[in-house]
Amino acid sequence: AMLPDSHAPNALDVFFSFGESTAALAERSARRIAVDASAAALRLAEAKLAGNPSVELVLATLPHEWDRLDVPDGTLDLVVLSETGYYLAEDELCELVTRSCRALAPTGALVLCHWRGPIVGWPLDGDRVHALAARLGMRRLAAFVQDDTLIDVYENGDPGSRKSCFAQWCGEPNQEHAPRPTAKSPQPAKPTEPTVKL
């Protein structure tokens, strides 16, 4: 319900795992590219998405194998990064978001959705993933903050004016969102900005 447009003709799902979100959103797109680095995940998704001609499954490790996607610049309407950013180093995440923005049309949307709980054994957590993405200077259309969930929706705008993902980044907690509540000071779940309804 937070997407600015109910129909995204050309979309990309990054590290889509078993294809649950891809299957749910496939009807919104004429072409939906779903990419994952796991061959096992691709096989499971292929069974789930059998008979859906709009979905293209691609085995690739992003951002390093971006060229496997065959996506010209400025042609995508939607890029979804859901539960993916934790598994990348900061420079890899910044490159992935930057490449995604380059592939989006000016009115295209970038969606990030991540869990806010502790991530053991991986470089980043949900708050830091969203803090890094916020540094790029895209216009945030909508945001939702819950005790354990972050969702941000950005409009691509002009990629030529894009800032660096590392601009002013010193490793501080994300200032764009409220801190995770503790057991001693619970906070009610509420959006930080009005959400965009379809």
C-alpha positions as CSV (number, residue, x, y, z in Angstrom):
1,A,0.0,0.0,0.0
2,M,3.0,2.3,0.3
3,L,4.0,2.1,-3.4
4,P,3.3,5.3,-5.4
5,D,1.9,3.3,-8.3
6,S,-0.1,0.1,-8.2
7,H,1.5,-1.0,-11.6
8,A,5.3,-1.2,-12.2
9,P,5.8,-2.5,-15.8
10,N,9.5,-3.2,-15.3
11,A,10.6,-4.3,-11.8
12,L,13.6,-5.9,-10.1
13,D,13.6,-8.0,-6.9
14,V,17.0,-8.3,-5.3
15,F,17.9,-11.5,-3.3
16,F,14.2,-12.6,-3.4
17,S,14.9,-15.9,-1.6
18,F,12.0,-18.4,-2.2
19,G,10.0,-16.0,-4.3
20,E,7.2,-15.2,-1.9
21,S,7.2,-11.4,-2.5
22,T,7.9,-11.9,-6.2
23,A,4.9,-14.1,-6.6
24,A,2.7,-11.7,-4.6
25,L,3.8,-8.7,-6.8
26,A,4.2,-10.4,-10.1
27,E,0.8,-9.3,-11.4
28,R,1.8,-5.7,-11.0
29,S,4.5,-6.0,-13.7
30,A,4.9,-6.9,-17.4
31,R,8.5,-7.8,-16.7
32,R,9.8,-8.7,-13.2
33,I,13.4,-9.7,-12.8
34,A,14.1,-11.7,-9.6
35,V,17.7,-12.3,-8.8
36,D,19.4,-14.4,-6.1
37,A,22.8,-15.7,-5.4
38,S,21.5,-19.1,-4.3
39,A,20.8,-21.8,-6.9
40,A,18.7,-23.7,-4.4
41,A,16.5,-20.6,-3.8
42,L,16.1,-20.2,-7.6
43,R,14.9,-23.8,-8.0
44,L,12.3,-23.4,-5.2
45,A,11.2,-20.1,-6.7
46,E,11.0,-21.6,-10.2
47,A,8.5,-24.2,-8.9
48,K,6.5,-21.5,-7.1
49,L,6.4,-19.2,-10.1
50,A,5.9,-21.8,-12.8
51,G,3.6,-20.6,-15.5
52,N,4.2,-16.9,-14.8
53,P,5.8,-15.6,-18.1
54,S,6.4,-12.1,-16.6
55,V,9.0,-13.3,-14.1
56,E,12.7,-13.8,-15.1
57,L,14.8,-15.7,-12.6
58,V,18.5,-14.8,-12.6
59,L,21.4,-16.4,-10.7
60,A,23.8,-13.6,-9.8
61,T,25.7,-12.2,-6.8
62,L,25.0,-8.5,-6.7
63,P,26.4,-5.9,-7.0
64,H,29.4,-7.7,-8.6
65,E,27.5,-9.5,-11.3
66,W,25.1,-6.7,-12.2
67,D,25.7,-7.1,-15.9
68,R,24.0,-10.5,-15.8
69,L,20.7,-8.7,-15.4
70,D,20.7,-7.1,-18.8
71,V,19.0,-3.9,-17.5
72,P,19.7,-0.7,-19.4
73,D,20.0,2.5,-17.4
74,G,16.7,4.4,-16.8
75,T,14.4,1.5,-17.7
76,L,13.1,0.1,-14.4
77,D,10.0,1.4,-12.6
78,L,10.6,-0.4,-9.3
79,V,13.5,-2.0,-7.4
80,V,12.8,-3.9,-4.2
81,L,15.5,-4.6,-1.6
82,S,13.8,-6.6,1.0
83,E,15.8,-8.3,3.8
84,T,18.9,-8.2,1.8
85,G,21.2,-5.3,2.9
86,Y,22.5,-7.1,6.0
87,Y,24.5,-9.5,3.9
88,L,26.6,-6.9,2.2
89,A,29.6,-4.8,3.3
90,E,28.9,-1.1,3.3
91,D,30.7,-0.5,0.0
92,E,28.8,-3.3,-1.6
93,L,25.5,-2.0,-0.4
94,C,26.3,1.5,-1.6
95,E,27.3,0.2,-5.0
96,L,24.1,-1.9,-5.2
97,V,21.8,1.0,-4.3
98,T,23.7,3.3,-6.7
99,R,23.4,0.8,-9.6
100,S,19.7,0.3,-8.8
101,C,19.1,4.1,-9.0
102,R,21.0,4.2,-12.3
103,A,18.7,1.5,-13.7
104,L,15.5,3.3,-12.5
105,A,13.6,5.8,-14.5
106,P,13.4,9.3,-12.9
107,T,9.9,8.5,-11.6
108,G,10.9,5.0,-10.6
109,A,10.7,3.9,-6.9
110,L,13.3,2.2,-4.7
111,V,11.8,0.2,-1.8
112,L,13.8,-1.0,1.2
113,C,12.3,-3.3,3.9
114,H,14.4,-4.7,6.7
115,W,14.2,-6.2,10.1
116,R,15.5,-4.1,13.0
117,G,16.6,-7.0,15.3
118,P,20.2,-8.0,16.0
119,I,22.0,-9.6,13.0
120,V,24.7,-12.0,14.1
121,G,27.6,-12.8,11.7
122,W,26.8,-10.3,9.0
123,P,28.2,-6.8,8.4
124,L,25.1,-4.6,8.8
125,D,21.8,-4.3,10.6
126,G,18.5,-2.9,9.3
127,D,19.0,0.6,10.8
128,R,22.4,1.0,9.2
129,V,21.2,-0.3,5.8
130,H,18.5,2.3,5.7
131,A,20.9,5.0,7.1
132,L,23.3,4.4,4.2
133,A,20.6,4.4,1.6
134,A,19.3,7.7,3.0
135,R,22.6,9.4,2.2
136,L,22.0,9.2,-1.5
137,G,19.7,12.2,-1.5
138,M,16.6,10.6,-3.1
139,R,13.2,12.0,-2.2
140,R,11.6,9.8,0.4
141,L,7.9,9.3,-0.5
142,A,6.9,7.2,2.5
143,A,8.3,5.5,5.6
144,F,7.1,3.1,8.1
145,V,8.8,2.4,11.4
146,Q,7.8,-0.4,13.8
147,D,9.7,-2.0,16.7
148,D,11.1,-4.6,14.4
149,T,10.5,-3.3,10.9
150,L,11.8,-0.5,8.7
151,I,10.2,0.3,5.3
152,D,11.4,3.3,3.1
153,V,10.1,4.2,-0.3
154,Y,12.2,6.6,-2.4
155,E,11.6,8.3,-5.7
156,N,14.7,8.1,-7.9
157,G,14.7,11.6,-9.3
158,D,17.8,12.7,-11.3
159,P,20.5,10.1,-10.9
160,G,23.0,12.7,-12.2
161,S,22.7,14.7,-8.9
162,R,23.0,11.6,-6.7
163,K,25.2,12.0,-3.6
164,S,27.6,9.5,-2.3
165,C,26.3,6.7,-0.1
166,F,29.1,7.5,2.3
167,A,28.5,11.2,2.5
168,Q,28.8,12.4,6.1
169,W,28.7,8.7,7.2
170,C,30.7,8.2,10.4
171,G,29.1,5.0,11.7
172,E,26.6,6.8,14.0
173,P,23.1,5.2,14.5
174,N,20.6,6.2,11.8
175,Q,19.2,9.6,12.5
176,E,16.5,9.3,9.9
177,H,14.4,6.9,12.1
178,A,13.6,6.6,15.8
179,P,15.9,4.3,17.8
180,R,14.8,0.8,18.5
181,P,12.7,0.8,21.7
182,T,14.1,-1.0,24.7
183,A,12.2,-3.1,27.2
184,K,12.2,-0.3,29.7
185,S,10.8,2.3,27.3
186,P,8.4,0.8,24.8
187,Q,7.3,2.9,22.0
188,P,4.1,2.5,19.9
189,A,4.6,1.6,16.3
190,K,3.9,4.6,14.1
191,P,5.0,5.9,10.7
192,T,7.5,8.7,10.7
193,E,5.8,10.2,7.6
194,P,2.4,9.8,6.0
195,T,2.3,6.6,3.9
196,V,1.3,6.7,0.3
197,K,-1.9,4.8,-0.3
198,L,-2.7,3.1,-3.7
